[in-house]
Amino acid sequence: MADSEPRPKTRAKISPRLMAASILVALMIAFIAENTRRTKIRFIVPIVTAPVWIALFVATAVGVVAGVLMARHRRGAAGTHRVPPAE
């Protein structure tokens, strides 16, 4: 019977995406732990006090959103100027 034979042990493979995500999470945790000092932040009128990591996270998030919106706009603008294929 083939069922009674022991199966060879195989190592679970870790995907490169999982490895990269794990490294980024570890770096993010280290960054937060190192930047817990509170600082004053002034934007136009209000002055708020927040940890440095929150200020940097918000600035990064705003930059990412702006980049995504600009990329979408460029893709959309490029798509409107295409010449239709000749029949």
KEFIDREN-687663 format. One record per residue: y, z, x of N, C-alpha, C, O, CB in turn; residue in three letters; residue number from 1; chain. Coordinates in steps of 0.1 Angstrom, whole numbers, always signed. Last residue first. Glycine has a CB too. Layout:
REM residues N
@n.Y->Y n.Z->Z n.X->X ca.Y->Y ca.Z->Z ca.X->X c.Y->Y c.Z->Z c.X->X o.Y->Y o.Z->Z o.X->X cb.Y->Y cb.Z->Z cb.X->X code->ALA pos->NUM unit->A
...
END
This chain:
REM residues 87
@n.Y->+506 n.Z->-395 n.X->-94 ca.Y->+494 ca.Z->-399 ca.X->-101 c.Y->+490 c.Z->-413 c.X->-98 o.Y->+479 o.Z->-417 o.X->-104 cb.Y->+496 cb.Z->-397 cb.X->-116 code->GLU pos->87 unit->A
@n.Y->+518 n.Z->-372 n.X->-69 ca.Y->+518 ca.Z->-386 ca.X->-75 c.Y->+505 c.Z->-389 c.X->-82 o.Y->+494 o.Z->-386 o.X->-77 cb.Y->+522 cb.Z->-396 cb.X->-65 code->ALA pos->86 unit->A
@n.Y->+525 n.Z->-338 n.X->-75 ca.Y->+517 ca.Z->-348 ca.X->-69 c.Y->+518 c.Z->-361 c.X->-77 o.Y->+518 o.Z->-361 o.X->-89 cb.Y->+502 cb.Z->-344 cb.X->-68 code->PRO pos->85 unit->A
@n.Y->+559 n.Z->-326 n.X->-76 ca.Y->+546 ca.Z->-328 ca.X->-82 c.Y->+538 c.Z->-339 c.X->-76 o.Y->+544 o.Z->-349 o.X->-71 cb.Y->+548 cb.Z->-331 cb.X->-97 code->PRO pos->84 unit->A
@n.Y->+573 n.Z->-307 n.X->-50 ca.Y->+573 ca.Z->-320 ca.X->-56 c.Y->+559 c.Z->-322 c.X->-63 o.Y->+549 o.Z->-320 o.X->-56 cb.Y->+575 cb.Z->-331 cb.X->-45 code->VAL pos->83 unit->A
@n.Y->+587 n.Z->-274 n.X->-54 ca.Y->+576 ca.Z->-283 ca.X->-50 c.Y->+577 c.Z->-297 c.X->-57 o.Y->+581 o.Z->-297 o.X->-69 cb.Y->+563 cb.Z->-276 cb.X->-53 code->ARG pos->82 unit->A
@n.Y->+605 n.Z->-255 n.X->-60 ca.Y->+610 ca.Z->-267 ca.X->-53 c.Y->+599 c.Z->-277 c.X->-49 o.Y->+601 o.Z->-286 o.X->-42 cb.Y->+618 cb.Z->-264 cb.X->-41 code->HIS pos->81 unit->A
@n.Y->+593 n.Z->-232 n.X->-69 ca.Y->+601 ca.Z->-240 ca.X->-79 c.Y->+605 c.Z->-253 c.X->-73 o.Y->+609 o.Z->-262 o.X->-80 cb.Y->+612 cb.Z->-232 cb.X->-83 code->THR pos->80 unit->A
@n.Y->+580 n.Z->-219 n.X->-48 ca.Y->+572 ca.Z->-226 ca.X->-57 c.Y->+580 c.Z->-235 c.X->-67 o.Y->+574 o.Z->-244 o.X->-73 cb.Y->+564 cb.Z->-216 cb.X->-65 code->GLY pos->79 unit->A
@n.Y->+601 n.Z->-207 n.X->-35 ca.Y->+595 ca.Z->-218 ca.X->-28 c.Y->+586 c.Z->-226 c.X->-38 o.Y->+585 o.Z->-238 o.X->-36 cb.Y->+586 cb.Z->-213 cb.X->-17 code->ALA pos->78 unit->A
@n.Y->+607 n.Z->-187 n.X->-53 ca.Y->+617 ca.Z->-197 ca.X->-51 c.Y->+611 c.Z->-209 c.X->-44 o.Y->+614 o.Z->-221 o.X->-46 cb.Y->+628 cb.Z->-191 cb.X->-42 code->ALA pos->77 unit->A
@n.Y->+583 n.Z->-172 n.X->-52 ca.Y->+587 ca.Z->-178 ca.X->-64 c.Y->+597 c.Z->-189 c.X->-62 o.Y->+596 o.Z->-199 o.X->-69 cb.Y->+593 cb.Z->-168 cb.X->-74 code->GLY pos->76 unit->A
@n.Y->+584 n.Z->-164 n.X->-25 ca.Y->+573 ca.Z->-172 ca.X->-30 c.Y->+576 c.Z->-179 c.X->-43 o.Y->+573 o.Z->-190 o.X->-45 cb.Y->+560 cb.Z->-163 cb.X->-32 code->ARG pos->75 unit->A
@n.Y->+608 n.Z->-149 n.X->-25 ca.Y->+607 ca.Z->-161 ca.X->-17 c.Y->+595 c.Z->-170 c.X->-22 o.Y->+597 o.Z->-182 o.X->-22 cb.Y->+605 cb.Z->-157 cb.X->-2 code->ARG pos->74 unit->A
@n.Y->+601 n.Z->-129 n.X->-43 ca.Y->+612 ca.Z->-138 ca.X->-47 c.Y->+611 c.Z->-151 c.X->-38 o.Y->+614 o.Z->-162 o.X->-43 cb.Y->+626 cb.Z->-131 cb.X->-44 code->HIS pos->73 unit->A
@n.Y->+581 n.Z->-116 n.X->-30 ca.Y->+578 ca.Z->-123 ca.X->-42 c.Y->+589 c.Z->-133 c.X->-46 o.Y->+586 o.Z->-144 o.X->-51 cb.Y->+577 cb.Z->-112 cb.X->-53 code->ARG pos->72 unit->A
@n.Y->+596 n.Z->-107 n.X->-8 ca.Y->+585 ca.Z->-116 ca.X->-6 c.Y->+581 c.Z->-124 c.X->-18 o.Y->+579 o.Z->-136 o.X->-18 cb.Y->+572 cb.Z->-109 cb.X->+0 code->ALA pos->71 unit->A
@n.Y->+613 n.Z->-89 n.X->-21 ca.Y->+618 ca.Z->-101 ca.X->-14 c.Y->+608 c.Z->-112 c.X->-11 o.Y->+610 o.Z->-124 o.X->-12 cb.Y->+625 cb.Z->-97 cb.X->+0 code->MET pos->70 unit->A
@n.Y->+595 n.Z->-70 n.X->-30 ca.Y->+603 ca.Z->-78 ca.X->-40 c.Y->+609 c.Z->-91 c.X->-33 o.Y->+609 o.Z->-101 o.X->-39 cb.Y->+615 cb.Z->-69 cb.X->-45 code->LEU pos->69 unit->A
@n.Y->+585 n.Z->-61 n.X->-6 ca.Y->+576 ca.Z->-67 ca.X->-16 c.Y->+584 c.Z->-76 c.X->-25 o.Y->+580 o.Z->-87 o.X->-28 cb.Y->+567 cb.Z->-57 cb.X->-23 code->VAL pos->68 unit->A
@n.Y->+608 n.Z->-50 n.X->+5 ca.Y->+601 ca.Z->-60 ca.X->+12 c.Y->+592 c.Z->-68 c.X->+3 o.Y->+591 o.Z->-80 o.X->+3 cb.Y->+593 cb.Z->-55 cb.X->+24 code->GLY pos->67 unit->A
@n.Y->+614 n.Z->-29 n.X->-13 ca.Y->+624 ca.Z->-40 ca.X->-11 c.Y->+617 c.Z->-52 c.X->-4 o.Y->+619 o.Z->-64 o.X->-8 cb.Y->+635 cb.Z->-35 cb.X->-2 code->ALA pos->66 unit->A
@n.Y->+591 n.Z->-13 n.X->-10 ca.Y->+594 ca.Z->-19 ca.X->-23 c.Y->+604 c.Z->-31 c.X->-21 o.Y->+601 o.Z->-42 o.X->-27 cb.Y->+600 cb.Z->-9 cb.X->-33 code->VAL pos->65 unit->A
@n.Y->+595 n.Z->-6 n.X->+17 ca.Y->+583 ca.Z->-13 ca.X->+13 c.Y->+585 c.Z->-20 c.X->+0 o.Y->+582 o.Z->-32 o.X->-1 cb.Y->+571 cb.Z->-4 cb.X->+12 code->VAL pos->64 unit->A
@n.Y->+620 n.Z->+9 n.X->+15 ca.Y->+618 ca.Z->-3 ca.X->+23 c.Y->+606 c.Z->-12 c.X->+20 o.Y->+607 o.Z->-24 o.X->+20 cb.Y->+618 cb.Z->+1 cb.X->+38 code->GLY pos->63 unit->A
@n.Y->+612 n.Z->+30 n.X->-2 ca.Y->+622 ca.Z->+21 ca.X->-6 c.Y->+622 c.Z->+8 c.X->+2 o.Y->+623 o.Z->-3 o.X->-4 cb.Y->+636 cb.Z->+27 cb.X->-5 code->VAL pos->62 unit->A
@n.Y->+593 n.Z->+42 n.X->+15 ca.Y->+589 ca.Z->+36 ca.X->+2 c.Y->+599 c.Z->+27 c.X->-3 o.Y->+595 o.Z->+16 o.X->-8 cb.Y->+586 cb.Z->+48 cb.X->-8 code->ALA pos->61 unit->A
@n.Y->+609 n.Z->+50 n.X->+37 ca.Y->+599 ca.Z->+40 ca.X->+39 c.Y->+594 c.Z->+34 c.X->+26 o.Y->+593 o.Z->+22 o.X->+25 cb.Y->+587 cb.Z->+47 cb.X->+46 code->THR pos->60 unit->A
@n.Y->+626 n.Z->+69 n.X->+23 ca.Y->+632 ca.Z->+57 ca.X->+30 c.Y->+621 c.Z->+46 c.X->+32 o.Y->+624 o.Z->+35 o.X->+30 cb.Y->+638 cb.Z->+61 cb.X->+43 code->ALA pos->59 unit->A
@n.Y->+606 n.Z->+87 n.X->+16 ca.Y->+614 ca.Z->+80 ca.X->+5 c.Y->+620 c.Z->+68 c.X->+11 o.Y->+620 o.Z->+57 o.X->+5 cb.Y->+624 cb.Z->+90 cb.X->-1 code->VAL pos->58 unit->A
@n.Y->+597 n.Z->+96 n.X->+41 ca.Y->+588 ca.Z->+89 ca.X->+32 c.Y->+595 c.Z->+82 c.X->+21 o.Y->+591 o.Z->+70 o.X->+18 cb.Y->+579 cb.Z->+100 cb.X->+25 code->PHE pos->57 unit->A
@n.Y->+620 n.Z->+108 n.X->+52 ca.Y->+614 ca.Z->+96 ca.X->+58 c.Y->+605 c.Z->+88 c.X->+49 o.Y->+604 o.Z->+76 o.X->+49 cb.Y->+607 cb.Z->+100 cb.X->+71 code->LEU pos->56 unit->A
@n.Y->+622 n.Z->+129 n.X->+33 ca.Y->+633 ca.Z->+119 ca.X->+35 c.Y->+628 c.Z->+106 c.X->+41 o.Y->+632 o.Z->+96 o.X->+37 cb.Y->+644 cb.Z->+125 cb.X->+44 code->ALA pos->55 unit->A
@n.Y->+598 n.Z->+142 n.X->+38 ca.Y->+601 ca.Z->+137 ca.X->+24 c.Y->+612 c.Z->+126 c.X->+26 o.Y->+611 o.Z->+115 o.X->+19 cb.Y->+605 cb.Z->+148 cb.X->+14 code->ILE pos->54 unit->A
@n.Y->+600 n.Z->+150 n.X->+64 ca.Y->+590 ca.Z->+141 ca.X->+61 c.Y->+593 c.Z->+135 c.X->+47 o.Y->+589 o.Z->+123 o.X->+45 cb.Y->+576 cb.Z->+147 cb.X->+61 code->TRP pos->53 unit->A
@n.Y->+621 n.Z->+170 n.X->+63 ca.Y->+624 ca.Z->+157 ca.X->+70 c.Y->+613 c.Z->+146 c.X->+66 o.Y->+617 o.Z->+135 o.X->+63 cb.Y->+623 cb.Z->+158 cb.X->+85 code->VAL pos->52 unit->A
@n.Y->+626 n.Z->+186 n.X->+32 ca.Y->+619 ca.Z->+185 ca.X->+45 c.Y->+621 c.Z->+170 c.X->+50 o.Y->+623 o.Z->+161 o.X->+43 cb.Y->+604 cb.Z->+188 cb.X->+43 code->PRO pos->51 unit->A
@n.Y->+660 n.Z->+189 n.X->+19 ca.Y->+646 ca.Z->+185 ca.X->+18 c.Y->+639 c.Z->+185 c.X->+32 o.Y->+646 o.Z->+183 o.X->+42 cb.Y->+644 cb.Z->+172 cb.X->+10 code->ALA pos->50 unit->A
@n.Y->+689 n.Z->+193 n.X->+1 ca.Y->+681 ca.Z->+198 ca.X->+12 c.Y->+666 c.Z->+195 c.X->+10 o.Y->+661 o.Z->+199 o.X->+0 cb.Y->+684 cb.Z->+213 cb.X->+15 code->THR pos->49 unit->A
@n.Y->+715 n.Z->+171 n.X->-8 ca.Y->+703 ca.Z->+178 ca.X->-11 c.Y->+697 c.Z->+183 c.X->+2 o.Y->+699 o.Z->+177 o.X->+13 cb.Y->+693 cb.Z->+169 cb.X->-19 code->VAL pos->48 unit->A
@n.Y->+746 n.Z->+162 n.X->-21 ca.Y->+739 ca.Z->+167 ca.X->-9 c.Y->+727 c.Z->+175 c.X->-13 o.Y->+728 o.Z->+185 o.X->-20 cb.Y->+749 cb.Z->+176 cb.X->+0 code->ILE pos->47 unit->A
@n.Y->+759 n.Z->+134 n.X->-38 ca.Y->+752 ca.Z->+146 ca.X->-38 c.Y->+746 c.Z->+149 c.X->-24 o.Y->+742 o.Z->+141 o.X->-16 cb.Y->+740 cb.Z->+146 cb.X->-48 code->PRO pos->46 unit->A
@n.Y->+773 n.Z->+108 n.X->-30 ca.Y->+780 ca.Z->+121 ca.X->-34 c.Y->+771 c.Z->+133 c.X->-32 o.Y->+775 o.Z->+143 o.X->-25 cb.Y->+785 cb.Z->+120 cb.X->-48 code->VAL pos->45 unit->A
@n.Y->+758 n.Z->+90 n.X->-9 ca.Y->+770 ca.Z->+88 ca.X->-17 c.Y->+777 c.Z->+101 c.X->-20 o.Y->+786 o.Z->+105 o.X->-12 cb.Y->+767 cb.Z->+80 cb.X->-30 code->ILE pos->44 unit->A
@n.Y->+737 n.Z->+113 n.X->+2 ca.Y->+736 ca.Z->+99 ca.X->-2 c.Y->+747 c.Z->+97 c.X->-12 o.Y->+746 o.Z->+102 o.X->-24 cb.Y->+722 cb.Z->+94 cb.X->-8 code->PHE pos->43 unit->A
@n.Y->+726 n.Z->+135 n.X->+26 ca.Y->+738 ca.Z->+131 ca.X->+18 c.Y->+737 c.Z->+116 c.X->+15 o.Y->+736 o.Z->+108 o.X->+24 cb.Y->+751 cb.Z->+134 cb.X->+24 code->ARG pos->42 unit->A
@n.Y->+706 n.Z->+161 n.X->+33 ca.Y->+706 ca.Z->+147 ca.X->+32 c.Y->+718 c.Z->+144 c.X->+22 o.Y->+719 o.Z->+149 o.X->+11 cb.Y->+693 cb.Z->+141 cb.X->+26 code->ILE pos->41 unit->A
@n.Y->+696 n.Z->+186 n.X->+56 ca.Y->+706 ca.Z->+182 ca.X->+46 c.Y->+706 c.Z->+166 c.X->+45 o.Y->+707 o.Z->+160 o.X->+56 cb.Y->+720 cb.Z->+188 cb.X->+48 code->LYS pos->40 unit->A
@n.Y->+662 n.Z->+196 n.X->+61 ca.Y->+675 ca.Z->+190 ca.X->+66 c.Y->+684 c.Z->+187 c.X->+54 o.Y->+679 o.Z->+185 o.X->+43 cb.Y->+672 cb.Z->+178 cb.X->+75 code->THR pos->39 unit->A
@n.Y->+635 n.Z->+217 n.X->+72 ca.Y->+644 ca.Z->+212 ca.X->+62 c.Y->+657 c.Z->+206 c.X->+68 o.Y->+662 o.Z->+212 o.X->+78 cb.Y->+647 cb.Z->+223 cb.X->+51 code->ARG pos->38 unit->A
@n.Y->+605 n.Z->+209 n.X->+89 ca.Y->+618 ca.Z->+214 ca.X->+89 c.Y->+627 c.Z->+208 c.X->+78 o.Y->+626 o.Z->+196 o.X->+76 cb.Y->+625 cb.Z->+212 cb.X->+103 code->ARG pos->37 unit->A
@n.Y->+581 n.Z->+196 n.X->+90 ca.Y->+583 ca.Z->+204 ca.X->+78 c.Y->+597 c.Z->+211 c.X->+78 o.Y->+601 o.Z->+217 o.X->+68 cb.Y->+573 cb.Z->+215 cb.X->+78 code->THR pos->36 unit->A
@n.Y->+567 n.Z->+177 n.X->+107 ca.Y->+581 ca.Z->+175 ca.X->+102 c.Y->+583 c.Z->+183 c.X->+89 o.Y->+587 o.Z->+177 o.X->+79 cb.Y->+583 cb.Z->+160 cb.X->+100 code->ASN pos->35 unit->A
@n.Y->+541 n.Z->+181 n.X->+114 ca.Y->+551 ca.Z->+182 ca.X->+125 c.Y->+565 c.Z->+182 c.X->+120 o.Y->+574 o.Z->+186 o.X->+127 cb.Y->+549 cb.Z->+171 cb.X->+135 code->GLU pos->34 unit->A
@n.Y->+527 n.Z->+177 n.X->+90 ca.Y->+526 ca.Z->+190 ca.X->+97 c.Y->+537 c.Z->+192 c.X->+107 o.Y->+542 o.Z->+203 o.X->+109 cb.Y->+513 cb.Z->+192 cb.X->+103 code->ALA pos->33 unit->A
@n.Y->+532 n.Z->+150 n.X->+87 ca.Y->+538 ca.Z->+159 ca.X->+77 c.Y->+538 c.Z->+173 c.X->+83 o.Y->+548 o.Z->+181 o.X->+82 cb.Y->+529 cb.Z->+159 cb.X->+64 code->ILE pos->32 unit->A
@n.Y->+518 n.Z->+139 n.X->+109 ca.Y->+532 ca.Z->+137 ca.X->+107 c.Y->+539 c.Z->+147 c.X->+98 o.Y->+549 o.Z->+153 o.X->+101 cb.Y->+535 cb.Z->+122 cb.X->+102 code->PHE pos->31 unit->A
@n.Y->+492 n.Z->+146 n.X->+102 ca.Y->+498 ca.Z->+152 ca.X->+114 c.Y->+513 c.Z->+150 c.X->+114 o.Y->+520 o.Z->+159 o.X->+118 cb.Y->+493 cb.Z->+144 cb.X->+127 code->ALA pos->30 unit->A
@n.Y->+489 n.Z->+131 n.X->+79 ca.Y->+488 ca.Z->+146 ca.X->+78 c.Y->+494 c.Z->+152 c.X->+91 o.Y->+501 o.Z->+162 o.X->+89 cb.Y->+473 cb.Z->+150 cb.X->+77 code->ILE pos->29 unit->A
@n.Y->+491 n.Z->+105 n.X->+90 ca.Y->+501 ca.Z->+110 ca.X->+80 c.Y->+501 c.Z->+125 c.X->+79 o.Y->+511 o.Z->+131 o.X->+77 cb.Y->+497 cb.Z->+104 cb.X->+66 code->MET pos->28 unit->A
@n.Y->+469 n.Z->+104 n.X->+107 ca.Y->+483 ca.Z->+103 ca.X->+112 c.Y->+493 c.Z->+108 c.X->+103 o.Y->+503 o.Z->+115 o.X->+106 cb.Y->+486 cb.Z->+89 cb.X->+117 code->LEU pos->27 unit->A
@n.Y->+449 n.Z->+105 n.X->+87 ca.Y->+450 ca.Z->+115 ca.X->+97 c.Y->+464 c.Z->+116 c.X->+104 o.Y->+469 o.Z->+126 o.X->+106 cb.Y->+439 cb.Z->+113 cb.X->+108 code->ALA pos->26 unit->A
@n.Y->+455 n.Z->+81 n.X->+73 ca.Y->+456 ca.Z->+94 ca.X->+66 c.Y->+457 c.Z->+105 c.X->+76 o.Y->+465 o.Z->+115 o.X->+74 cb.Y->+443 cb.Z->+96 cb.X->+57 code->VAL pos->25 unit->A
@n.Y->+450 n.Z->+62 n.X->+94 ca.Y->+463 ca.Z->+64 ca.X->+88 c.Y->+465 c.Z->+77 c.X->+80 o.Y->+475 o.Z->+83 o.X->+81 cb.Y->+466 cb.Z->+52 cb.X->+78 code->LEU pos->24 unit->A
@n.Y->+422 n.Z->+67 n.X->+98 ca.Y->+431 ca.Z->+69 ca.X->+109 c.Y->+446 c.Z->+71 c.X->+103 o.Y->+453 o.Z->+80 o.X->+108 cb.Y->+431 cb.Z->+58 cb.X->+119 code->ILE pos->23 unit->A
@n.Y->+412 n.Z->+58 n.X->+72 ca.Y->+410 ca.Z->+72 ca.X->+77 c.Y->+420 c.Z->+76 c.X->+88 o.Y->+425 o.Z->+87 o.X->+89 cb.Y->+396 cb.Z->+74 cb.X->+82 code->SER pos->22 unit->A
@n.Y->+420 n.Z->+32 n.X->+72 ca.Y->+426 ca.Z->+41 ca.X->+62 c.Y->+424 c.Z->+55 c.X->+67 o.Y->+433 o.Z->+63 o.X->+65 cb.Y->+419 cb.Z->+38 cb.X->+49 code->ALA pos->21 unit->A
@n.Y->+404 n.Z->+22 n.X->+93 ca.Y->+419 ca.Z->+21 ca.X->+94 c.Y->+425 c.Z->+31 c.X->+84 o.Y->+435 o.Z->+38 o.X->+88 cb.Y->+424 cb.Z->+7 cb.X->+92 code->ALA pos->20 unit->A
@n.Y->+378 n.Z->+27 n.X->+82 ca.Y->+382 ca.Z->+33 ca.X->+95 c.Y->+398 c.Z->+33 c.X->+96 o.Y->+403 o.Z->+43 o.X->+100 cb.Y->+376 cb.Z->+26 cb.X->+107 code->MET pos->19 unit->A
@n.Y->+379 n.Z->+11 n.X->+60 ca.Y->+377 ca.Z->+25 ca.X->+58 c.Y->+382 c.Z->+32 c.X->+71 o.Y->+388 o.Z->+43 o.X->+70 cb.Y->+363 cb.Z->+28 cb.X->+55 code->LEU pos->18 unit->A
@n.Y->+382 n.Z->-14 n.X->+73 ca.Y->+392 ca.Z->-10 ca.X->+64 c.Y->+391 c.Z->+5 c.X->+62 o.Y->+402 o.Z->+12 o.X->+62 cb.Y->+391 cb.Z->-17 cb.X->+50 code->ARG pos->17 unit->A
@n.Y->+358 n.Z->-17 n.X->+87 ca.Y->+370 ca.Z->-15 ca.X->+94 c.Y->+382 c.Z->-10 c.X->+85 o.Y->+391 o.Z->-3 o.X->+90 cb.Y->+374 cb.Z->-29 cb.X->+100 code->PRO pos->16 unit->A
@n.Y->+331 n.Z->+4 n.X->+74 ca.Y->+339 ca.Z->-8 ca.X->+74 c.Y->+352 c.Z->-6 c.X->+81 o.Y->+357 o.Z->+5 o.X->+82 cb.Y->+342 cb.Z->-13 cb.X->+59 code->SER pos->15 unit->A
@n.Y->+304 n.Z->+17 n.X->+89 ca.Y->+317 ca.Z->+21 ca.X->+84 c.Y->+325 c.Z->+8 c.X->+85 o.Y->+327 o.Z->+2 o.X->+95 cb.Y->+324 cb.Z->+33 cb.X->+92 code->ILE pos->14 unit->A
@n.Y->+270 n.Z->+17 n.X->+80 ca.Y->+281 ca.Z->+11 ca.X->+87 c.Y->+294 c.Z->+15 c.X->+80 o.Y->+295 o.Z->+15 o.X->+68 cb.Y->+279 cb.Z->-4 cb.X->+87 code->LYS pos->13 unit->A
@n.Y->+244 n.Z->+40 n.X->+85 ca.Y->+254 ca.Z->+35 ca.X->+76 c.Y->+266 c.Z->+29 c.X->+84 o.Y->+271 o.Z->+36 o.X->+93 cb.Y->+259 cb.Z->+47 cb.X->+66 code->ALA pos->12 unit->A
@n.Y->+215 n.Z->+31 n.X->+102 ca.Y->+228 ca.Z->+38 ca.X->+102 c.Y->+237 c.Z->+32 c.X->+92 o.Y->+237 o.Z->+20 o.X->+90 cb.Y->+234 cb.Z->+37 cb.X->+116 code->ARG pos->11 unit->A
@n.Y->+182 n.Z->+35 n.X->+90 ca.Y->+193 ca.Z->+26 ca.X->+93 c.Y->+206 c.Z->+34 c.X->+93 o.Y->+208 o.Z->+43 o.X->+84 cb.Y->+194 cb.Z->+14 cb.X->+83 code->THR pos->10 unit->A
@n.Y->+149 n.Z->+41 n.X->+97 ca.Y->+162 ca.Z->+46 ca.X->+94 c.Y->+173 c.Z->+37 c.X->+99 o.Y->+173 o.Z->+32 o.X->+110 cb.Y->+164 cb.Z->+60 cb.X->+101 code->LYS pos->9 unit->A
@n.Y->+122 n.Z->+23 n.X->+82 ca.Y->+130 ca.Z->+26 ca.X->+94 c.Y->+144 c.Z->+31 c.X->+90 o.Y->+150 o.Z->+26 o.X->+80 cb.Y->+132 cb.Z->+13 cb.X->+102 code->PRO pos->8 unit->A
@n.Y->+100 n.Z->+40 n.X->+59 ca.Y->+111 ca.Z->+30 ca.X->+61 c.Y->+118 c.Z->+33 c.X->+74 o.Y->+121 o.Z->+45 o.X->+78 cb.Y->+121 cb.Z->+30 cb.X->+49 code->ARG pos->7 unit->A
@n.Y->+65 n.Z->+44 n.X->+62 ca.Y->+79 ca.Z->+50 ca.X->+63 c.Y->+89 c.Z->+39 c.X->+65 o.Y->+86 o.Z->+29 o.X->+73 cb.Y->+79 cb.Z->+60 cb.X->+74 code->PRO pos->6 unit->A
@n.Y->+43 n.Z->+33 n.X->+37 ca.Y->+48 ca.Z->+31 ca.X->+50 c.Y->+62 c.Z->+37 c.X->+51 o.Y->+70 o.Z->+35 o.X->+42 cb.Y->+48 cb.Z->+16 cb.X->+54 code->GLU pos->5 unit->A
@n.Y->+36 n.Z->+34 n.X->+10 ca.Y->+33 ca.Z->+46 ca.X->+18 c.Y->+39 c.Z->+45 c.X->+33 o.Y->+39 o.Z->+55 o.X->+40 cb.Y->+18 cb.Z->+48 cb.X->+19 code->SER pos->4 unit->A
@n.Y->+42 n.Z->+9 n.X->-1 ca.Y->+51 ca.Z->+21 ca.X->-4 c.Y->+48 c.Z->+33 c.X->+5 o.Y->+57 o.Z->+41 o.X->+6 cb.Y->+49 cb.Z->+24 cb.X->-19 code->ASP pos->3 unit->A
@n.Y->+22 n.Z->-8 n.X->+5 ca.Y->+34 ca.Z->-9 ca.X->+13 c.Y->+43 c.Z->+2 c.X->+10 o.Y->+52 o.Z->+5 o.X->+19 cb.Y->+41 cb.Z->-22 cb.X->+9 code->ALA pos->2 unit->A
@n.Y->-12 n.Z->+0 n.X->+8 ca.Y->+0 ca.Z->+0 ca.X->+0 c.Y->+12 c.Z->+0 c.X->+9 o.Y->+13 o.Z->+7 o.X->+18 cb.Y->+0 cb.Z->+12 cb.X->-9 code->MET pos->1 unit->A
END
